[in-house]
Structure formats: C-alpha cells, structure tokens
Amino acid sequence: MASKRMNVLVYSGNGSTVESVRHCVYTLRRLLSSNYAVIPVQGDAIIKEPWTASCALLVMPGGADLGYCRTLNGEGNRRISQFVERGGAYVGFCAGGYYASSRCEFEVGDKKMEVVGDRELGFYPGTCRGCAFPGFVYHSEKGARAVELKVNKTVLAEGSVPGIFRSYYNGGGVFVDAPKFKDKGVEILASFTEKTSVDAGEGLAAIVYCKVGEGAAILTSPHPEFAATNLNPKAEGNDFPKVITALTEDDKPRIDFLKACLTKLGLHVNEDQDAVPSLSRLHLTSLQPSDTSNLIASLREIITTVDEEEYIEDENDTFHLEKPSSWSLGSLGNALPDPSDDKIERTHVGEDSFLDYNKIVKRMIVHNEEHPSNKETPYFNHHAFFANLVHYQSITRDSSPEFGNHLLYGEVVTSTNTMLEKNTRLLRRLPTGFTATATNQVAGRGRGSNVWVSPAGSLLFSVLVRHDLSRSPNAPVVFLQYLAALAIVEGVKSYDKGYQTLPVKLKWPNDICAFPSFSHRVQRGTSTNPLFVSDALDPSQPTSAKAYVKIGGILVNSHYQNTEFFSVVGIGLNTINPLPTTSLTALLPDYLPAFTLEKLLARILASFSSLYARFKTTGFDKYFEEMYYSHWLHTDQIVTLETEGGIKARIRGITRDWGLLVAEELGWEDRGTGRMVQLQSDSNSFDFFKGLLKRKI
C-alpha cells in the first residue's frame, strides 16, 4: 500500500518542556490541520514504533538538548537521520536547533549552565553557540525578549514573506559561520539584526535551512512558533508585557514566515491560519422526531436541572439540553466558547489562546417535533439522510433495523468516539445503533497513538453496538471491526447503480484502501458502455501494492458491564475531500454523480445494521468469510512475521472463532511447511507496502 505522509510528530519526551510542546502543537495545528495530524510523541515511539513511513515532519521543540541526547542517542537518532535522508523533514526550535547541529556550545565557562559536545544528527554541519543574548534562566521569562530578524527573501519565495519581523527568543544560539557552509546545502533563512553576545563567526544566522540527503531540516534559535496570545503577561521577566506587545504587533509576519518555512520543506499549509475551529452546537434527532422525546425520557435519571436549565454531567463532558425554540439563528455567536466562562480552562485567558475543549459545556438541541432545517445545519441535510435511511432499510434483509434511527450531529465536535465512549453514564443508556456524526473533528482518534485527519469532506461517525455476552461463544465482539469494514465497502459499492466496481478494499484489520488511478482509466467509458478496469487488482504484485492508498479507518472501543459489551465503532472515510490521501469521489468517472455524505452515511448504516442482525444469529460463518475475502487485499500475500523471529509466511485468512489472522510458514522456494501461525489484530500492525507484519508497541 502506498504510504502517505500525513503525520506531523512533535517530540514530547525527556528534555522537552510542556510549554514548548503546547506552543508547537497549537501553532502547527493552526497551520497544518486540514492536511496533517499533529501528534505529540514520546521517545519510545521514536525508537520503537514504525512512524517514518507516515510522517511528513518531525519537530523537536524547546527544552534542554541533553535530555534529547539521553533518550535518543543511538537508535533514536539513527532512525531520525534515516527518515530525513530518505526525504523526510525536520524542524528544530531552539533546543531542537542545538540538538541537530554537529556541535553544541551553550554558556561556555558557566559551571552551572555549560553544555558542550558533539551531536549525532549533525544536520547543520557547524556549531550552534549560545546563548545568543544574555539573561537566560531555565523555566523563566527573565531572559526572554522580542528579537528582530531580517529575512532572506531570496530563499523563501513562497507566499507573502516579511522582510523583518520580531520573534520570541529565550536561550537560543547562533549558527556559527553559516555562510561558509553554503556548498554543503546550508541556506540562511533569517539573521539577527543586532550583534550577539557570543562569537557568531561569519554572519548572524538565527534560522537556517539544511539539505540532508533527499530531505531537509530547518533549525531555529528563536521561537517563531510561540504566539503572543499564549504568553502570560504576569510572568516574571524584564518588562515582559512590552515583549508581548511587540510580538503581538508582528504576529502576522511571524505566521507568514512560518508558512514559508513549512512550504519550503514541502508541506501543504492552510490558507486560513485560524483553521482550528470552535465547537458548534449538537443536534439530537430521530428517524421519527417524536422518538427523540422517548430517548430523552430514558436519560431522565442522569439529567439535572439548574436554574430551570437541564444538563447531563458525565465523566468527560457536560451537555446542556436546549429546545429548538431557544436557539435563534440571530444568536450564532452564543454557540462559540465564551472566554469569560469559568467552565473553560485556558493557559491564559485570551481570545485566541490554548483551549481545553473537554471543559466546554456542549450545547445539545433536542429536536422532538421536526428534523433540523438546512439553515440550522447547513453542512448536513437531515431530511436527505433520513429519507435515504428509510430507502436503504427497505431493501435490506434486516426486519427491524436500528442503526441510524437516533442521530447526534455537530458541525464541529471534539471526537464522535470520545463523546460516546468517554461519557459512560450516557453511553449505557443509549440504544444499539445510536449514531454520532460530525462535519469536522478537532481531536479525532485513531488506533494506538494515531490521530485521524478529518478535513471537511470526510464522513465521520461513531455507532454504539450493545452486544450481549451470551452471544460471545458464537458471535465474539471482536468481529465488530470486520463487520464495520464490510459495511463500508458494501455500502460504497451498493450506493447506487454504477458504483459496484469501484476499487475499494479492506486492509487487515481495520483500514479502508483505494486504487486512486482507477478514475483515470474508466473515463474512456460511458454510463451505458463503461470500460472498467478489473476490481481484482493483485495486491501481491508490487505495482498493485504501491498503488493502494488508505482512505479510511475504523476504531472500536468496548466497555463491559452487566453481561453486556458497549462497543463504540468509530469510522472516518475520505469521501469528497481530495486531501490528505485521496477520496471516494476522486475515484469516480465523470458520468457518475459525486457521493453525498448524508446518502453514504445512510447506506453504510443500513448495511451495518443488516450485517450485525445476521451476525448475532450465525456468527462469522462462511457467508461472512467469503464476503470478507472478496474485499480484502491479502489473499496469498507473502509477508515477514516480526513476531515470529522474521520468518516468511503466506497469508491464508482469518479464523472464524476469534478473527485471528492465519499465516502459513514458508520454507525452501516459498513452499508451505504446514506450520500455521495465528496473530491478534489488537497487537499487530500490517505494513502492506513493505509486506511486513509487526508487533504493535
């Protein structure tokens, strides 16, 4: 499977500071969130996990580079170097800049502060020497200042680039003799305008670009990622409020400079720097609006009343229940978080500062008389969704369909999975098939440490499945992820006439993949005489394997109580958005209408409901087995099993009892030895592109 670089990893392990990591994540999410997932990672992840193939950028934040050395020297740095040399990108802010230079010289002569030594990465082939300006104190703003930087616009040609701007500085170095390393791929992006307190050699390089093999690194002395709005004016320091004022005045050129730097590294930045949106109101409704009243009645024991207003206060979130009549289209501003609300926790109060979304009270409009109008939910047509749901339910074998009959929608939410799974008081009172969906997520969750990128145009939803323990011997709950995968593929291919040959496949255990070149091949056909390519592309062939890209994923989280599993099945599917990989609509020939989110959601839910109804009775029988194998990518694929000492094996299928992956060991000339190996989906990861089955760390 072709690997798409869609993660931006921010190191948050030994040596980093909480504030530096938060500033990095905050700023990078604003600049990159439409196209990338910005994820804090620990040192163990860098050393042990298979992160390089999906990583677009690795960021080392401010802190103390000796901590980085203690954790990453050796294997960690070897993997970082290999990642960059093979086309990856690295950004080192302040301490991350010292760390990625060939030599670090910090406060030489000060017995308490001195740090001197060679460094393993050596992206900058010279010395980073600091502090460039005096007064630095660890974990303090005493030495902080707004340094003026002169930008080298000749090497930053993308977009609007400032000539001079001020940036937050606190302890960074200067890149000594940077002009002398031009022949080694070093470019000076910005220089200090005032003389440094340490010998800078030739030039006053504050920010440098370093070509490293097929990749590149940008190392900084100051902190252009620090936004003035997130700095505390009450912090101890020399006229620190004046520093914040200066930085505030230059906030736009700072952002423009950062955009140019990220673009130079090959990343796609958001056009709008305010890309991380505020949470919207939630809309609760049902197939029959009157059933919403029955649903609320079932929640009465967890609803509290304060000043005649109703709330559900749960473990992770608090929901404020409102009637449609109390929600005025002329008061849309009320749906945004109020900075003065004492229920909202920020690092420092500010119009645009760090925000803990979990502390925001979620306002839920209860629609028990009619479905929301298009004006109330302009990005989701409830009437179209429920009309399509009724249609698809009528053509399935499910005699009493449940999935999608109750729907919770929000234009912008934290995570549909989190809203259900982390609020157990609410979860345990909701019926099977209850669905939460959203247009955008600001904290989408993936399997393990992954984060699913959720730009507008993705189909994002989570479904509750209540599975009785008594069914486990015949129908184990572990198969829910396989049923969900089947529901997606079957739903896509039965969306309407003409969609049945779209090249959408399953990657074990829970990814949805597509062959993006398909649409270009079929456009020679017509609606009456389509020239379709085969849907049976051979994944064992390298040309086929490299062509598949991930377009969706499934995450299942289960709780157990009172003889019942409460499983939240979360699904993200690139539907009409072209980034970050490709989308379903991009697969379509010109003569087929584009997918709509409402219709596709209805189709998948109806399929899921029908499949689950059968599964409860038959388990994962031959019917499901044949269906699953007809859609998956791994039949007879040869892989290397890391968990079994690196032996070669051929994939044979999955077991019907517990959904384990079965592989046969191969011997001489790839002949089967007869020895079968079984692997669990929750402890292994399939790197299809490399033909490698690896242990999840």
CORJONOR-V843307 format. One record per residue. N is the residue number from 1. RES is the residue in one letter. SS is DSSP state (H for helix, E for strand, L for the rest). PHI is phi in radians with two decimals (NA if undefined). PSI is psi in whole degrees, -180 to 180 (* if undefined). Layout:
# CORJONOR-V843307
((N RES SS PHI PSI) (N RES SS PHI PSI))
This chain:
# CORJONOR-V843307
((1 M L NA 131) (2 A L -1.12 130) (3 S L -1.62 126) (4 K L -1.74 128) (5 R L -1.36 104) (6 M L -2.28 7) (7 N E -1.92 139) (8 V E -1.99 114) (9 L E -1.74 128) (10 V E -1.93 116) (11 Y E -1.10 129) (12 S L -2.28 22) (13 G L -1.58 -156) (14 N L -0.92 128) (15 G L 1.78 -28) (16 S E -1.37 159) (17 T L -1.90 150) (18 V H -1.01 -44) (19 E H -1.12 -42) (20 S H -1.13 -41) (21 V H -1.11 -43) (22 R H -1.13 -41) (23 H H -1.07 -43) (24 C H -1.04 -51) (25 V H -1.10 -44) (26 Y H -1.02 -52) (27 T H -1.23 -43) (28 L H -1.19 -34) (29 R H -1.16 -36) (30 R H -1.14 -35) (31 L H -1.58 -22) (32 L H -2.23 -3) (33 S L -1.09 -24) (34 S L -1.24 -24) (35 N L -2.07 -17) (36 Y L -2.43 157) (37 A E -1.71 122) (38 V E -1.69 116) (39 I E -2.26 124) (40 P E -1.24 138) (41 V E -2.35 148) (42 Q L -1.52 170) (43 G H -1.08 -38) (44 D H -1.03 -35) (45 A H -1.15 -41) (46 I H -1.10 -39) (47 I H -1.39 -37) (48 K H -1.96 -32) (49 E L -1.51 154) (50 P L -1.44 72) (51 W L -1.62 -19) (52 T H -1.19 -35) (53 A H -1.18 -31) (54 S H -1.81 5) (55 C E -1.67 128) (56 A E -1.60 -33) (57 L E -2.64 133) (58 L E -1.91 130) (59 V E -2.06 127) (60 M E -1.84 116) (61 P L -1.48 -173) (62 G L -1.23 160) (63 G E 2.74 -127) (64 A L -2.38 119) (65 D H -1.24 -18) (66 L H -1.10 -36) (67 G H -1.11 -39) (68 Y H -1.08 -44) (69 C H -1.07 -46) (70 R H -1.05 -35) (71 T H -1.53 -40) (72 L H -1.88 -13) (73 N L -0.95 138) (74 G L 1.63 -118) (75 E H -1.09 -42) (76 G H -1.06 -48) (77 N H -1.19 -33) (78 R H -1.06 -42) (79 R H -1.24 -38) (80 I H -1.12 -47) (81 S H -1.05 -46) (82 Q H -1.09 -41) (83 F H -1.01 -49) (84 V H -1.22 -45) (85 E H -1.06 -27) (86 R L -1.65 16) (87 G L 2.01 0) (88 G L -1.38 174) (89 A E -2.18 146) (90 Y E -2.32 137) (91 V E -2.20 129) (92 G E -2.09 112) (93 F E -1.60 123) (94 C L 0.97 -102) (95 A H -1.02 -35) (96 G H -1.16 -24) (97 G H -1.34 -45) (98 Y H -0.94 -47) (99 Y H -1.08 -34) (100 A L -1.68 8) (101 S E -1.60 161) (102 S E -1.15 -30) (103 R E -2.51 140) (104 C E -1.96 128) (105 E E -2.24 109) (106 F E -2.17 121) (107 E L 0.85 52) (108 V L -1.08 131) (109 G L 1.74 -18) (110 D L -1.58 107) (111 K L -1.04 -31) (112 K L -1.43 -29) (113 M L -1.90 -20) (114 E L -1.03 132) (115 V E -2.37 117) (116 V E -2.40 133) (117 G E 2.91 163) (118 D E -1.32 155) (119 R L -2.16 148) (120 E L -1.27 -39) (121 L L -1.15 -53) (122 G L 1.06 34) (123 F L -1.11 -41) (124 Y E -1.57 122) (125 P E -1.32 2) (126 G E -2.06 -152) (127 T E -1.82 138) (128 C E -1.79 117) (129 R E -2.05 130) (130 G E -2.60 175) (131 C L -1.41 144) (132 A L -1.12 -32) (133 F L -2.34 149) (134 P L -1.35 167) (135 G L 1.79 1) (136 F L -1.13 134) (137 V L -2.35 128) (138 Y L -0.99 140) (139 H L 0.99 40) (140 S L -2.64 159) (141 E L -1.76 12) (142 K L -1.09 -35) (143 G L -1.76 8) (144 A L -1.28 148) (145 R E -2.73 166) (146 A E -1.72 100) (147 V E -1.49 145) (148 E E -1.59 132) (149 L E -2.11 135) (150 K E -1.74 122) (151 V E -1.57 137) (152 N L -1.51 90) (153 K H -1.21 -16) (154 T H -1.23 -22) (155 V H -1.91 2) (156 L L -2.22 77) (157 A L -1.55 -10) (158 E L -1.41 129) (159 G L 1.22 -162) (160 S L -1.55 112) (161 V L -1.98 128) (162 P L -1.26 154) (163 G L -1.44 -42) (164 I E -2.46 140) (165 F E -2.69 164) (166 R E -1.84 141) (167 S E -2.31 152) (168 Y E -1.11 134) (169 Y E -2.35 139) (170 N L -2.83 80) (171 G L 1.76 3) (172 G L -1.26 168) (173 G L -1.82 -171) (174 V E -2.14 143) (175 F E -1.52 103) (176 V L -1.16 132) (177 D L 0.98 35) (178 A H -0.97 -40) (179 P H -1.04 -25) (180 K H -1.28 -13) (181 F H -1.80 18) (182 K H -1.03 -39) (183 D H -1.24 -9) (184 K H -1.80 15) (185 G L 1.56 16) (186 V E -1.65 132) (187 E E -2.18 139) (188 I E -1.54 117) (189 L E -1.53 -34) (190 A E -2.71 147) (191 S E -2.21 153) (192 F E -1.18 145) (193 T L -1.62 -11) (194 E L -2.08 154) (195 K L -1.11 140) (196 T L -1.47 163) (197 S L -1.49 -3) (198 V L -2.12 161) (199 D L -1.21 116) (200 A L -1.64 -1) (201 G L 1.14 -139) (202 E L -1.46 125) (203 G L 1.50 173) (204 L L -2.29 53) (205 A E -1.16 120) (206 A E -1.78 -31) (207 I E -2.45 127) (208 V E -2.22 152) (209 Y E -1.93 132) (210 C E -2.22 120) (211 K E -1.33 128) (212 V E -2.31 100) (213 G L 1.03 -126) (214 E L -1.54 -6) (215 G E -1.96 -163) (216 A E -2.76 161) (217 A E -2.35 145) (218 I E -2.08 124) (219 L E -2.04 138) (220 T E -2.19 151) (221 S L -1.59 -50) (222 P L -1.39 -175) (223 H E -2.04 79) (224 P L -1.18 -12) (225 E L -1.44 -10) (226 F L -1.42 120) (227 A L -1.58 135) (228 A H -1.01 -33) (229 T H -1.14 -19) (230 N H -1.72 7) (231 L L -1.65 147) (232 N L -1.62 111) (233 P L -1.12 -15) (234 K L -1.61 1) (235 A L -1.16 150) (236 E L -1.25 126) (237 G L 3.10 167) (238 N L -1.34 104) (239 D L 0.91 43) (240 F H -1.07 -34) (241 P H -1.01 -34) (242 K H -1.20 -35) (243 V H -1.07 -46) (244 I H -1.10 -40) (245 T H -1.06 -45) (246 A H -1.09 -42) (247 L H -1.17 -37) (248 T H -1.07 -42) (249 E H -1.10 -30) (250 D L -1.86 24) (251 D H -1.16 -42) (252 K H -1.12 -49) (253 P H -1.07 -31) (254 R H -1.07 -48) (255 I H -1.09 -44) (256 D H -1.06 -40) (257 F H -1.14 -45) (258 L H -1.07 -41) (259 K H -1.04 -44) (260 A H -1.11 -39) (261 C H -1.13 -46) (262 L H -1.14 -38) (263 T H -1.13 -40) (264 K H -1.06 -31) (265 L L -1.42 -1) (266 G L 1.64 10) (267 L L -1.56 156) (268 H L -1.72 116) (269 V L -1.69 156) (270 N L -1.21 143) (271 E L -1.20 -34) (272 D L -1.80 118) (273 Q L -1.22 -15) (274 D L -1.65 46) (275 A L -1.35 -17) (276 V L -1.52 107) (277 P L -1.46 168) (278 S L -1.44 155) (279 L L -1.19 145) (280 S L -1.80 176) (281 R L -1.30 155) (282 L E -1.73 150) (283 H E -2.19 118) (284 L E -1.81 124) (285 T E -2.62 176) (286 S E -2.45 163) (287 L L -0.92 -48) (288 Q L -1.81 111) (289 P L -0.87 -32) (290 S H -1.14 -24) (291 D H -1.19 -18) (292 T H -1.13 -37) (293 S H -1.09 -40) (294 N H -1.13 -38) (295 L H -1.12 -45) (296 I H -1.11 -37) (297 A H -1.07 -34) (298 S H -1.27 -13) (299 L L -1.76 3) (300 R H -0.97 -37) (301 E H -1.22 -13) (302 I H -1.95 6) (303 I E -1.64 129) (304 T E -1.98 154) (305 T E -2.03 127) (306 V E -2.28 118) (307 D L 0.91 44) (308 E L 1.19 12) (309 E E -1.91 141) (310 E E -1.74 137) (311 Y E -2.35 150) (312 I E -2.05 111) (313 E E -1.79 114) (314 D L -2.06 -173) (315 E L -1.10 -39) (316 N L -1.90 -35) (317 D L -2.32 157) (318 T E -2.03 128) (319 F E -1.93 131) (320 H E -1.77 115) (321 L E -1.46 127) (322 E E -2.25 153) (323 K E -1.57 151) (324 P H -0.96 -35) (325 S H -1.16 -22) (326 S H -1.49 -2) (327 W L -1.88 111) (328 S L -1.76 134) (329 L H -1.11 -20) (330 G H -1.46 -1) (331 S H -2.13 41) (332 L H -1.05 -28) (333 G H -1.06 -26) (334 N H -1.19 -19) (335 A H -1.36 -13) (336 L L -1.54 152) (337 P L -1.11 138) (338 D L -1.62 117) (339 P L -1.03 -23) (340 S L -1.53 -6) (341 D L -1.19 123) (342 D L -1.29 -4) (343 K L -1.47 -10) (344 I L -1.74 126) (345 E L -1.75 123) (346 R L -2.17 157) (347 T L -1.05 -48) (348 H L -2.52 139) (349 V L -1.09 131) (350 G L -3.03 156) (351 E L -1.08 -25) (352 D L -2.41 36) (353 S L -1.76 -177) (354 F L -0.95 141) (355 L L -2.37 129) (356 D L -1.62 101) (357 Y H -1.11 -28) (358 N H -1.15 -23) (359 K H -1.51 -8) (360 I L -1.40 131) (361 V L -1.22 124) (362 K E -1.50 121) (363 R E -1.55 123) (364 M E -2.03 116) (365 I E -1.48 123) (366 V E -1.69 110) (367 H L -1.71 96) (368 N L -1.94 8) (369 E L -2.09 -37) (370 E L -2.70 162) (371 H L -1.24 153) (372 P L -1.02 145) (373 S L -1.39 165) (374 N L -1.11 -27) (375 K L -1.25 -32) (376 E L -1.32 -37) (377 T L -2.28 78) (378 P L -1.14 -18) (379 Y L -1.77 2) (380 F L -2.59 121) (381 N L -1.64 100) (382 H H -1.11 -37) (383 H H -1.11 -42) (384 A H -1.16 -40) (385 F H -1.08 -52) (386 F H -1.20 -34) (387 A H -1.12 -43) (388 N H -1.22 -35) (389 L H -1.08 -45) (390 V H -1.06 -43) (391 H H -1.09 -49) (392 Y H -1.21 -36) (393 Q H -1.08 -33) (394 S H -1.25 -20) (395 I L -1.88 7) (396 T L -1.73 172) (397 R L -1.51 -1) (398 D L -1.31 116) (399 S L -1.34 -27) (400 S L -2.38 74) (401 P L -1.10 141) (402 E L -2.11 -31) (403 F L -1.22 125) (404 G L 1.61 -6) (405 N L -1.17 -28) (406 H E -2.07 133) (407 L E -2.34 133) (408 L E -2.02 119) (409 Y E -2.14 141) (410 G E -2.46 140) (411 E E -1.14 -43) (412 V E -2.31 120) (413 V E -2.27 170) (414 T L -1.20 -66) (415 S L -2.82 131) (416 T H -1.10 -37) (417 N H -1.15 -45) (418 T H -1.10 -42) (419 M H -1.04 -33) (420 L H -1.57 -56) (421 E H -1.12 -40) (422 K L -1.49 -5) (423 N L -1.99 79) (424 T H -1.23 -28) (425 R H -1.10 -42) (426 L H -1.24 -46) (427 L H -0.95 -45) (428 R L -1.32 -2) (429 R L -1.99 2) (430 L L -1.61 152) (431 P L -1.46 159) (432 T L -0.98 138) (433 G L 1.63 -8) (434 F L -1.04 132) (435 T E -2.17 134) (436 A E -1.99 133) (437 T E -2.43 160) (438 A E -2.65 158) (439 T E -1.47 -39) (440 N E -2.41 145) (441 Q E -2.06 140) (442 V L -1.78 -5) (443 A L -2.59 51) (444 G L -1.09 146) (445 R L -2.03 143) (446 G L -2.14 -176) (447 R L -1.26 141) (448 G L 1.14 -125) (449 S L -1.72 11) (450 N L -1.37 153) (451 V L -2.15 130) (452 W L -1.50 124) (453 V L -1.24 129) (454 S L -2.22 69) (455 P L -1.24 162) (456 A L -1.00 136) (457 G L 1.89 -10) (458 S E -1.47 147) (459 L E -1.59 115) (460 L E -2.13 120) (461 F E -2.78 159) (462 S E -2.32 141) (463 V E -2.17 135) (464 L E -1.55 130) (465 V E -2.15 118) (466 R E -1.69 112) (467 H E -2.05 117) (468 D E -1.24 137) (469 L H -1.01 -32) (470 S H -1.10 -18) (471 R H -1.48 -10) (472 S L -1.03 -41) (473 P L -1.02 -35) (474 N L -1.76 -32) (475 A L -2.36 77) (476 P L -1.09 145) (477 V H -1.12 -21) (478 V H -1.06 -23) (479 F H -1.35 -6) (480 L H -1.02 -37) (481 Q H -1.14 -34) (482 Y H -1.27 -39) (483 L H -1.11 -41) (484 A H -1.08 -43) (485 A H -1.08 -43) (486 L H -1.10 -41) (487 A H -1.07 -38) (488 I H -1.16 -53) (489 V H -1.14 -45) (490 E H -1.11 -39) (491 G H -1.12 -42) (492 V H -1.10 -45) (493 K H -1.38 -15) (494 S L -1.94 19) (495 Y L -1.02 -42) (496 D L -2.98 178) (497 K L -1.16 136) (498 G L 1.72 -11) (499 Y L -1.67 -5) (500 Q L -1.19 -19) (501 T L -1.78 10) (502 L L -1.07 136) (503 P L -1.41 71) (504 V E -1.93 128) (505 K E -2.30 168) (506 L E -1.82 134) (507 K E -1.94 123) (508 W L -1.09 137) (509 P L -1.70 -16) (510 N L -2.65 32) (511 D E -1.96 149) (512 I E -1.91 129) (513 C E -2.18 160) (514 A E -2.48 160) (515 F E -1.80 97) (516 P L -1.19 -21) (517 S L -1.37 -4) (518 F H -0.99 -45) (519 S H -1.11 -33) (520 H H -1.23 -28) (521 R H -1.39 -32) (522 V H -1.54 -11) (523 Q L -1.20 -9) (524 R L -1.32 -16) (525 G L -1.54 -174) (526 T L -2.30 172) (527 S L -1.15 -27) (528 T L -1.66 -22) (529 N L -2.41 67) (530 P L -1.25 139) (531 L L -1.72 74) (532 F L -1.35 141) (533 V L -1.36 164) (534 S L -1.15 139) (535 D L -1.45 -6) (536 A L -1.74 49) (537 L L -1.00 137) (538 D L -1.49 105) (539 P L -1.18 -15) (540 S L -1.33 -15) (541 Q L -1.55 134) (542 P H -0.97 -40) (543 T H -1.14 -33) (544 S H -1.32 -44) (545 A H -1.04 -44) (546 K L -1.22 -19) (547 A L -1.42 -24) (548 Y E -1.34 137) (549 V E -2.23 153) (550 K E -1.33 131) (551 I E -2.13 -4) (552 G E -2.88 164) (553 G E -2.59 162) (554 I E -2.25 135) (555 L E -2.28 123) (556 V E -2.02 124) (557 N E -2.11 132) (558 S E -2.17 141) (559 H E -2.02 154) (560 Y E -2.20 130) (561 Q E -2.76 134) (562 N L 0.92 55) (563 T L 1.10 25) (564 E E -2.50 136) (565 F E -1.56 133) (566 F E -1.90 101) (567 S E -1.88 126) (568 V E -1.78 117) (569 V E -1.76 108) (570 G E -1.72 137) (571 I E -2.34 134) (572 G E -2.21 129) (573 L E -2.45 118) (574 N E -1.15 114) (575 T L -1.95 -58) (576 I L -2.14 7) (577 N L -1.71 134) (578 P L -1.35 -21) (579 L L -2.05 157) (580 P L -1.55 -11) (581 T L -2.02 -85) (582 T L -2.68 -176) (583 S L -2.44 168) (584 L L -1.07 -44) (585 T H -1.09 -32) (586 A H -1.16 -18) (587 L H -1.41 -15) (588 L L -1.40 141) (589 P L -1.24 166) (590 D L -1.05 -30) (591 Y L -1.47 -4) (592 L L -1.76 134) (593 P L -1.11 149) (594 A L -1.14 153) (595 F L -1.14 150) (596 T L -2.00 146) (597 L H -1.11 -40) (598 E H -1.12 -45) (599 K H -1.22 -41) (600 L H -1.18 -40) (601 L H -1.04 -45) (602 A H -1.08 -42) (603 R H -1.13 -45) (604 I H -1.15 -43) (605 L H -1.12 -40) (606 A H -1.14 -40) (607 S H -1.15 -44) (608 F H -1.07 -45) (609 S H -1.06 -43) (610 S H -1.17 -43) (611 L H -1.13 -41) (612 Y H -1.18 -39) (613 A H -1.04 -42) (614 R H -1.21 -43) (615 F H -1.02 -39) (616 K H -1.04 -29) (617 T H -1.61 -43) (618 T H -1.81 -15) (619 G L 1.23 -169) (620 F L -1.48 77) (621 D L -1.47 -170) (622 K H -1.05 -34) (623 Y H -1.03 -50) (624 F H -1.19 -40) (625 E H -1.04 -48) (626 E H -1.13 -39) (627 M H -1.11 -44) (628 Y H -1.11 -46) (629 Y H -1.17 -28) (630 S H -1.21 -19) (631 H H -1.92 -12) (632 W E -1.58 168) (633 L L -1.71 -3) (634 H L -1.94 8) (635 T L -1.01 121) (636 D L 1.08 18) (637 Q L -1.23 138) (638 I E -1.64 127) (639 V E -2.32 168) (640 T E -1.86 128) (641 L E -1.69 101) (642 E H -1.09 -35) (643 T H -1.22 -13) (644 E H -2.03 29) (645 G L 1.43 19) (646 G L 1.47 21) (647 I E -1.29 154) (648 K E -1.49 144) (649 A E -2.63 159) (650 R E -1.96 128) (651 I E -1.18 130) (652 R E -1.94 -22) (653 G E 2.60 -159) (654 I E -2.21 154) (655 T L -1.38 148) (656 R L -1.37 -19) (657 D L -1.46 -48) (658 W L -2.26 12) (659 G L 1.18 29) (660 L L -1.37 146) (661 L E -1.36 134) (662 V E -1.96 128) (663 A E -2.31 142) (664 E E -1.76 127) (665 E E -1.06 141) (666 L E -1.91 144) (667 G L -1.97 -136) (668 W H -1.10 133) (669 E H 0.95 34) (670 D H 1.01 34) (671 R L -1.56 141) (672 G E -1.15 139) (673 T E -1.60 -13) (674 G E 1.62 -15) (675 R E -1.40 123) (676 M E -1.79 140) (677 V E -2.07 134) (678 Q E -1.98 136) (679 L E -2.27 144) (680 Q L -1.53 146) (681 S L -1.29 -25) (682 D L -1.51 -3) (683 S L -2.18 4) (684 N E -2.33 155) (685 S E -2.26 134) (686 F E -1.69 110) (687 D E -1.62 89) (688 F L -1.14 -36) (689 F L -1.08 -37) (690 K L -1.70 -3) (691 G L 1.10 44) (692 L E -2.31 130) (693 L E -1.85 115) (694 K E -2.08 158) (695 R E -1.32 135) (696 K L -1.27 133) (697 I L -1.57 *))
